[in-house]
């Protein structure tokens, strides 16, 4: 399937289901890419600009995404919006609920082919990001990092941050980790992101 057809498919993505726990997820078949990130890292904005469908809810109050949300590209392929993690004002019982079921999803989901990890370029590689990277490293699951909000920095500073993050990622040995600059506001980095998604979701062409 060509790049233009893949782009068209992303633009037609539709909401499938929300799951509070792993037992409520869709049938574990096909291929799905999970979008993860610390609260307020620009995850919902990235999903929306990649699909052009305003699927993921954006909010000025981080931590609003409390469910695992599935979006269908077709009968075999899905995007998965995971709950934002690490926001201090979320009540502890809710945090524990998220952690339990997020761990279950990441550990048991056979159709999960990779994780898109959103990091605010001004605050990359937080402790929470490192925990997820370590989990992916142990599980041999590929991770592609979007350094979001790159428009907030000058190009030179953004490029230097990208290089520093790439150097720090060298400590992970068992999984494929790639990283790029990304701006939902300016629509920068879309081509590279689509290339990874097309590869992971087993599109031809």
Backbone as CSV, one residue per row, in Angstrom:
resi,resn,N_x,N_y,N_z,CA_x,CA_y,CA_z,C_x,C_y,C_z
1,UNK,0.859,-1.193,0.000,0.000,0.000,0.000,0.892,1.238,0.000
2,UNK,0.597,2.182,-0.833,1.449,3.351,-0.994,1.333,4.286,0.190
3,UNK,2.308,5.227,0.258,2.291,6.205,1.328,1.043,7.048,1.312
4,UNK,0.574,7.418,0.115,-0.626,8.260,0.035,-1.853,7.508,0.514
5,UNK,-1.931,6.220,0.225,-3.059,5.423,0.699,-3.007,5.277,2.215
6,UNK,-1.791,5.128,2.747,-1.645,5.012,4.196,-2.069,6.308,4.877
7,UNK,-1.656,7.436,4.302,-2.051,8.727,4.841,-3.570,8.868,4.842
8,UNK,-4.192,8.442,3.753,-5.642,8.509,3.666,-6.320,7.654,4.722
9,UNK,-5.726,6.494,4.999,-6.268,5.612,6.015,-6.190,6.247,7.401
10,UNK,-5.057,6.904,7.685,-4.894,7.577,8.976,-5.928,8.680,9.136
11,UNK,-6.207,9.384,8.045,-7.157,10.493,8.104,-8.586,10.010,8.322
12,UNK,-8.820,8.731,8.022,-10.162,8.169,8.204,-10.279,7.353,9.487
13,UNK,-9.271,7.451,10.356,-9.299,6.700,11.614,-10.560,7.041,12.405
14,UNK,-11.128,6.046,13.037,-12.367,6.231,13.791,-12.228,5.670,15.203
15,UNK,-12.940,6.279,16.138,-12.928,5.790,17.511,-13.544,4.402,17.561
16,UNK,-12.893,3.501,18.299,-13.355,2.121,18.390,-13.959,1.823,19.759
17,UNK,-13.170,1.979,20.826,-13.646,1.660,22.163,-12.697,2.241,23.208
18,UNK,-13.209,2.496,24.409,-12.391,2.873,25.556,-12.407,1.726,26.557
19,UNK,-11.258,1.450,27.144,-11.146,0.344,28.087,-10.554,0.841,29.402
20,UNK,-11.232,0.534,30.509,-10.716,0.886,31.826,-9.729,-0.165,32.316
21,UNK,-9.828,-1.363,31.763,-8.899,-2.430,32.109,-8.687,-3.319,30.894
22,UNK,-7.653,-4.134,30.968,-7.210,-4.869,29.788,-8.278,-5.852,29.290
23,UNK,-9.123,-6.336,30.198,-10.168,-7.285,29.796,-11.188,-6.644,28.858
24,UNK,-11.260,-5.322,28.851,-12.236,-4.620,28.010,-11.665,-4.217,26.644
25,UNK,-10.405,-4.537,26.405,-9.774,-4.174,25.132,-10.373,-4.984,23.983
26,UNK,-10.236,-4.498,22.741,-10.729,-5.263,21.584,-9.981,-6.586,21.456
27,UNK,-10.482,-7.451,20.589,-9.810,-8.729,20.340,-8.340,-8.496,20.019
28,UNK,-7.497,-9.327,20.577,-6.044,-9.155,20.461,-5.527,-9.756,19.157
29,UNK,-5.919,-9.142,18.046,-5.508,-9.591,16.722,-5.061,-8.379,15.910
30,UNK,-4.341,-8.634,14.830,-3.881,-7.546,13.968,-2.673,-6.844,14.546
31,UNK,-2.590,-5.525,14.273,-1.440,-4.726,14.674,-1.907,-3.421,15.307
32,UNK,-1.260,-3.040,16.394,-1.586,-1.748,16.987,-0.336,-1.071,17.522
33,UNK,-0.333,0.256,17.387,0.747,1.094,17.895,0.192,1.919,19.044
34,UNK,0.874,1.874,20.181,0.429,2.615,21.360,1.139,3.956,21.434
35,UNK,0.390,4.977,21.817,0.936,6.318,22.025,0.976,6.575,23.521
36,UNK,2.172,6.833,24.036,2.356,7.027,25.470,3.096,8.333,25.710
37,UNK,3.008,8.807,26.957,3.752,10.016,27.285,3.330,10.589,28.614
38,UNK,4.250,11.310,29.202,3.941,12.005,30.441,2.825,13.014,30.174
39,UNK,1.957,13.199,31.151,0.855,14.149,30.984,1.389,15.517,30.547
40,UNK,0.699,16.131,29.611,1.048,17.437,29.065,2.274,17.403,28.157
41,UNK,2.603,16.216,27.631,3.732,16.106,26.699,3.297,16.310,25.251
42,UNK,2.005,16.536,25.033,1.521,16.771,23.672,1.080,15.510,22.958
43,UNK,0.719,14.470,23.713,0.333,13.196,23.102,-0.941,13.318,22.275
44,UNK,-1.972,13.904,22.858,-3.249,14.023,22.145,-3.109,14.881,20.892
45,UNK,-2.332,15.968,20.988,-2.123,16.826,19.822,-1.406,16.072,18.714
46,UNK,-0.446,15.217,19.080,0.282,14.433,18.078,-0.652,13.455,17.380
47,UNK,-1.489,12.763,18.153,-2.438,11.816,17.556,-3.387,12.551,16.618
48,UNK,-3.871,13.694,17.048,-4.828,14.440,16.230,-4.226,14.917,14.918
49,UNK,-2.973,15.372,14.950,-2.377,15.877,13.713,-1.988,14.723,12.784
50,UNK,-1.678,13.560,13.344,-1.353,12.395,12.516,-2.596,11.806,11.859
51,UNK,-3.732,11.904,12.532,-4.964,11.359,11.967,-5.801,12.430,11.272
52,UNK,-5.579,13.674,11.635,-6.381,14.788,11.120,-7.861,14.581,11.398
53,UNK,-8.159,13.893,12.484,-9.559,13.585,12.783,-9.994,14.095,14.151
54,UNK,-9.095,14.779,14.863,-9.401,15.267,16.213,-9.973,14.159,17.092
55,UNK,-9.316,13.000,17.036,-9.806,11.840,17.776,-9.508,11.924,19.265
56,UNK,-8.282,12.333,19.585,-7.867,12.338,20.984,-8.233,13.675,21.621
57,UNK,-8.710,13.615,22.830,-9.136,14.832,23.532,-7.921,15.568,24.089
58,UNK,-7.807,16.827,23.734,-6.756,17.657,24.314,-7.366,18.468,25.448
59,UNK,-6.546,18.785,26.419,-7.038,19.515,27.577,-5.918,20.321,28.191
60,UNK,-6.272,21.470,28.756,-5.290,22.261,29.481,-5.052,21.694,30.887
61,UNK,-5.860,20.697,31.258,-5.678,20.026,32.542,-5.069,18.655,32.282
62,UNK,-3.765,18.480,32.500,-3.125,17.187,32.237,-3.737,16.083,33.092
63,UNK,-3.680,14.865,32.551,-4.193,13.732,33.302,-5.647,13.420,33.023
64,UNK,-6.234,14.066,32.009,-7.650,13.856,31.724,-7.903,12.525,31.010
65,UNK,-6.916,12.011,30.286,-7.081,10.739,29.596,-6.946,9.624,30.617
66,UNK,-8.070,9.059,31.063,-8.059,8.078,32.140,-8.329,6.668,31.649
67,UNK,-8.547,6.494,30.359,-8.856,5.184,29.800,-7.880,4.860,28.675
68,UNK,-7.816,3.583,28.316,-7.062,3.167,27.133,-8.020,3.294,25.955
69,UNK,-7.727,4.215,25.044,-8.629,4.503,23.933,-8.099,3.920,22.629
70,UNK,-8.951,3.169,21.941,-8.572,2.499,20.700,-9.219,3.201,19.507
71,UNK,-8.416,3.415,18.451,-8.893,4.025,17.216,-8.556,3.091,16.054
72,UNK,-9.548,2.775,15.260,-9.373,1.830,14.154,-8.964,2.549,12.878
73,UNK,-7.894,2.038,12.241,-7.527,2.499,10.908,-8.233,1.645,9.869
74,UNK,-8.270,0.347,10.118,-9.031,-0.600,9.315,-9.315,-1.801,10.203
75,UNK,-9.675,-2.933,9.615,-10.038,-4.097,10.422,-8.850,-4.736,11.124
76,UNK,-7.634,-4.407,10.693,-6.449,-5.047,11.249,-5.556,-4.118,12.052
77,UNK,-5.683,-2.812,11.866,-4.707,-1.863,12.407,-5.366,-0.815,13.295
78,UNK,-4.665,-0.517,14.410,-5.240,0.414,15.389,-4.164,1.325,15.967
79,UNK,-4.583,2.527,16.352,-3.805,3.400,17.223,-4.392,3.267,18.623
80,UNK,-3.538,3.312,19.629,-3.995,3.182,21.009,-3.465,4.367,21.818
81,UNK,-4.370,5.131,22.383,-4.016,6.292,23.200,-4.003,5.842,24.660
82,UNK,-2.802,5.747,25.238,-2.670,5.294,26.622,-2.843,6.458,27.592
83,UNK,-3.268,6.179,28.831,-3.422,7.256,29.821,-2.112,8.002,30.036
84,UNK,-2.190,9.320,30.140,-1.006,10.098,30.472,-0.512,9.716,31.849
85,UNK,0.800,9.683,32.020,1.330,9.238,33.303,2.159,10.328,33.969
86,UNK,2.240,10.238,35.286,3.149,11.103,36.030,2.601,12.438,36.468
87,UNK,1.294,12.645,36.361,0.765,13.949,36.751,0.439,13.948,38.238
88,UNK,1.054,14.835,38.990,1.023,14.802,40.451,-0.377,14.996,41.029
89,UNK,-1.247,15.746,40.351,-2.535,16.096,40.941,-3.601,15.018,40.756
90,UNK,-3.278,13.956,40.012,-4.221,12.855,39.880,-4.262,12.085,41.202
91,UNK,-5.448,11.785,41.728,-5.535,11.070,43.014,-4.780,9.741,42.983
92,UNK,-4.165,9.398,44.102,-3.338,8.195,44.177,-4.081,6.921,43.780
93,UNK,-5.331,6.695,44.245,-6.036,5.475,43.834,-6.185,5.363,42.315
94,UNK,-6.424,6.488,41.645,-6.545,6.479,40.193,-5.195,6.175,39.550
95,UNK,-4.121,6.740,40.107,-2.784,6.437,39.606,-2.506,4.934,39.679
96,UNK,-2.851,4.326,40.814,-2.606,2.895,40.999,-3.435,2.073,40.029
97,UNK,-4.672,2.523,39.776,-5.525,1.834,38.804,-4.894,1.888,37.417
98,UNK,-4.453,3.088,37.013,-3.800,3.238,35.711,-2.596,2.324,35.600
99,UNK,-1.741,2.355,36.625,-0.496,1.593,36.587,-0.771,0.103,36.436
100,UNK,-1.724,-0.395,37.202,-2.046,-1.819,37.162,-2.486,-2.251,35.771
101,UNK,-3.416,-1.518,35.199,-3.981,-1.934,33.921,-3.106,-1.537,32.742
102,UNK,-2.316,-0.480,32.905,-1.353,-0.126,31.873,-0.267,-1.194,31.794
103,UNK,0.211,-1.637,32.940,1.202,-2.713,32.972,0.642,-3.977,32.327
104,UNK,-0.614,-4.276,32.630,-1.242,-5.471,32.068,-1.339,-5.373,30.550
105,UNK,-1.734,-4.192,30.065,-1.831,-4.002,28.612,-0.468,-4.173,27.955
106,UNK,0.544,-3.483,28.472,1.865,-3.520,27.862,2.490,-4.909,27.926
107,UNK,2.169,-5.666,28.959,2.803,-6.966,29.177,2.129,-8.102,28.416
108,UNK,0.837,-7.970,28.135,0.099,-9.117,27.596,-0.408,-8.926,26.175
109,UNK,-0.386,-7.712,25.663,-1.018,-7.438,24.375,-0.161,-7.948,23.221
110,UNK,-0.576,-9.012,22.568,0.205,-9.631,21.495,0.200,-8.793,20.216
111,UNK,-0.847,-8.014,19.997,-0.943,-7.221,18.764,-0.153,-5.917,18.848
112,UNK,0.412,-5.603,20.009,1.197,-4.376,20.174,2.535,-4.530,19.464
113,UNK,2.767,-3.703,18.435,3.978,-3.833,17.631,5.004,-2.747,17.920
114,UNK,4.628,-1.734,18.673,5.580,-0.666,18.975,4.920,0.450,19.759
115,UNK,5.753,1.303,20.352,5.262,2.420,21.159,5.801,3.733,20.614
116,UNK,4.908,4.676,20.386,5.296,6.057,20.106,5.307,6.772,21.459
117,UNK,6.469,7.243,21.864,6.623,7.888,23.169,6.813,9.384,22.971
118,UNK,5.863,10.163,23.492,5.924,11.610,23.380,6.680,12.206,24.553
119,UNK,7.666,13.066,24.257,8.388,13.801,25.284,8.411,15.279,24.914
120,UNK,8.040,16.135,25.838,8.192,17.575,25.645,9.689,17.850,25.476
121,UNK,10.066,18.447,24.344,11.481,18.646,24.045,12.194,19.481,25.107
122,UNK,11.427,20.247,25.874,12.030,21.064,26.927,12.276,20.261,28.206
123,UNK,11.664,19.064,28.286,11.818,18.218,29.483,11.898,16.753,29.064
124,UNK,12.924,16.366,28.302,12.986,14.985,27.810,13.526,14.019,28.862
125,UNK,13.226,12.737,28.647,13.777,11.649,29.454,13.570,11.854,30.960
126,UNK,12.316,12.075,31.338,11.976,12.125,32.753,12.090,10.718,33.334
127,UNK,11.982,10.614,34.641,12.039,9.299,35.285,10.953,8.381,34.743
128,UNK,9.787,8.936,34.471,8.681,8.137,33.957,8.986,7.631,32.546
129,UNK,9.592,8.473,31.726,9.987,8.055,30.383,10.986,6.902,30.454
130,UNK,11.923,6.995,31.370,12.966,5.980,31.502,12.391,4.639,31.940
131,UNK,11.380,4.677,32.816,10.735,3.433,33.236,10.110,2.739,32.032
132,UNK,9.422,3.487,31.176,8.799,2.893,30.007,9.858,2.372,29.032
133,UNK,10.936,3.110,28.856,12.014,2.664,27.969,12.669,1.394,28.487
134,UNK,12.837,1.307,29.797,13.421,0.100,30.379,12.501,-1.099,30.185
135,UNK,11.198,-0.871,30.325,10.240,-1.954,30.093,10.316,-2.414,28.639
136,UNK,10.329,-1.466,27.713,10.398,-1.810,26.291,11.702,-2.536,25.972
137,UNK,12.790,-2.120,26.620,14.090,-2.745,26.403,14.047,-4.205,26.847
138,UNK,13.428,-4.457,27.982,13.303,-5.823,28.494,12.415,-6.671,27.590
139,UNK,11.394,-6.038,26.998,10.417,-6.765,26.180,10.777,-6.801,24.702
140,UNK,11.911,-6.189,24.342,12.337,-6.133,22.938,11.283,-5.506,22.032
141,UNK,10.621,-4.476,22.539,9.590,-3.803,21.752,10.137,-2.472,21.249
142,UNK,10.013,-2.192,19.951,10.550,-0.941,19.414,9.828,0.288,19.943
143,UNK,10.583,1.357,20.095,10.045,2.636,20.562,10.491,3.736,19.609
144,UNK,9.561,4.591,19.237,9.891,5.773,18.451,9.496,6.995,19.276
145,UNK,10.451,7.872,19.534,10.224,9.034,20.390,9.959,10.266,19.541
146,UNK,8.875,10.957,19.866,8.607,12.262,19.270,8.972,13.321,20.299
147,UNK,9.966,14.134,19.995,10.296,15.266,20.851,9.340,16.386,20.467
148,UNK,8.220,16.443,21.184,7.115,17.336,20.825,7.406,18.788,21.203
149,UNK,6.578,19.660,20.655,6.656,21.099,20.928,8.014,21.677,20.509
150,UNK,8.581,21.099,19.438,9.885,21.566,18.949,9.818,23.018,18.506
151,UNK,8.625,23.501,18.188,8.466,24.903,17.779,8.711,25.873,18.932
152,UNK,8.753,25.356,20.162,8.998,26.216,21.319,10.469,26.611,21.440
153,UNK,11.345,25.930,20.692,12.780,26.207,20.742,13.275,26.659,19.379
154,UNK,14.404,27.342,19.352,15.023,27.651,18.069,15.512,26.346,17.452
155,UNK,15.714,26.339,16.146,16.107,25.103,15.476,17.434,24.577,16.033
156,UNK,18.374,25.491,16.288,19.675,25.075,16.790,19.587,24.399,18.150
157,UNK,18.807,24.978,19.040,18.639,24.401,20.379,17.896,23.068,20.292
158,UNK,16.877,23.006,19.441,16.127,21.763,19.265,17.028,20.656,18.728
159,UNK,17.874,20.997,17.769,18.783,20.004,17.182,19.786,19.503,18.216
160,UNK,20.300,20.393,19.041,21.234,19.991,20.092,20.555,19.077,21.107
161,UNK,19.302,19.374,21.437,18.554,18.521,22.359,18.355,17.133,21.762
162,UNK,18.036,17.086,20.475,17.877,15.808,19.776,19.160,14.979,19.870
163,UNK,20.303,15.604,19.635,21.581,14.890,19.689,21.873,14.372,21.089
164,UNK,21.575,15.179,22.104,21.808,14.763,23.495,20.932,13.573,23.857
165,UNK,19.662,13.603,23.427,18.760,12.493,23.708,19.245,11.227,23.004
166,UNK,19.678,11.367,21.757,20.202,10.206,21.020,21.384,9.575,21.752
167,UNK,22.257,10.391,22.301,23.407,9.877,23.040,22.957,9.115,24.293
168,UNK,21.975,9.651,24.995,21.500,9.011,26.215,20.787,7.693,25.938
169,UNK,20.239,7.564,24.738,19.516,6.342,24.389,20.448,5.179,24.086
170,UNK,21.725,5.446,23.974,22.688,4.384,23.665,22.793,3.341,24.766
171,UNK,22.283,3.657,25.960,22.377,2.713,27.074,21.353,1.585,26.969
172,UNK,20.394,1.729,26.055,19.396,0.672,25.858,19.848,-0.210,24.697
173,UNK,19.974,-1.502,24.962,20.629,-2.378,23.998,19.691,-3.367,23.304
174,UNK,18.590,-3.746,23.937,17.799,-4.870,23.449,16.638,-4.489,22.547
175,UNK,16.406,-3.217,22.380,15.273,-2.811,21.560,15.702,-1.700,20.598
176,UNK,14.914,-1.514,19.561,15.162,-0.451,18.602,14.493,0.826,19.090
177,UNK,15.281,1.863,19.325,14.742,3.143,19.769,15.187,4.223,18.782
178,UNK,14.234,4.897,18.198,14.534,6.005,17.303,13.898,7.263,17.872
179,UNK,14.375,8.422,17.408,13.882,9.679,17.961,13.900,10.756,16.887
180,UNK,12.948,11.673,16.949,12.865,12.749,15.966,12.281,13.998,16.608
181,UNK,12.474,15.126,15.935,11.810,16.371,16.333,10.385,16.355,15.796
182,UNK,9.460,16.992,16.539,8.058,16.981,16.126,7.354,18.232,16.633
183,UNK,6.525,18.801,15.799,5.692,19.938,16.201,4.303,19.770,15.606
184,UNK,3.313,19.567,16.466,1.936,19.457,15.998,1.447,20.800,15.459
185,UNK,1.887,21.885,16.082,1.449,23.224,15.679,1.905,23.544,14.258
186,UNK,3.177,23.274,13.962,3.725,23.586,12.644,3.688,22.394,11.684
187,UNK,3.193,21.242,12.192,3.095,20.029,11.376,4.472,19.578,10.886
188,UNK,5.475,19.781,11.707,6.832,19.353,11.380,7.071,17.937,11.890
189,UNK,7.706,17.114,11.073,8.059,15.759,11.480,7.044,14.700,11.091
190,UNK,6.000,15.087,10.371,4.953,14.138,10.015,5.454,13.029,9.098
191,UNK,6.268,13.386,8.115,6.744,12.396,7.144,7.518,11.276,7.826
192,UNK,8.432,11.641,8.727,9.216,10.625,9.436,8.325,9.767,10.324
193,UNK,7.363,10.392,10.990,6.463,9.638,11.864,5.620,8.656,11.058
194,UNK,5.085,9.095,9.924,4.289,8.208,9.078,5.120,7.038,8.563
195,UNK,6.383,7.287,8.268,7.257,6.227,7.759,7.400,5.102,8.785
196,UNK,7.596,5.475,10.043,7.705,4.469,11.106,6.389,3.728,11.272
197,UNK,5.288,4.460,11.309,3.976,3.841,11.494,3.657,2.862,10.367
198,UNK,3.943,3.259,9.140,3.670,2.394,7.990,4.467,1.099,8.082
199,UNK,5.706,1.209,8.541,6.563,0.031,8.694,6.036,-0.893,9.797
200,UNK,5.747,-0.324,10.955,5.298,-1.146,12.085,3.943,-1.806,11.832
201,UNK,3.059,-1.087,11.136,1.713,-1.606,10.908,1.622,-2.494,9.669
202,UNK,2.772,-2.821,9.101,2.871,-3.782,8.009,2.094,-3.351,6.771
203,UNK,2.267,-2.079,6.393,1.766,-1.597,5.123,2.845,-1.809,4.064
204,UNK,2.427,-2.213,2.908,3.364,-2.395,1.816,3.436,-1.121,0.991
205,UNK,4.615,-0.871,0.418,4.770,0.284,-0.442,5.326,1.484,0.285
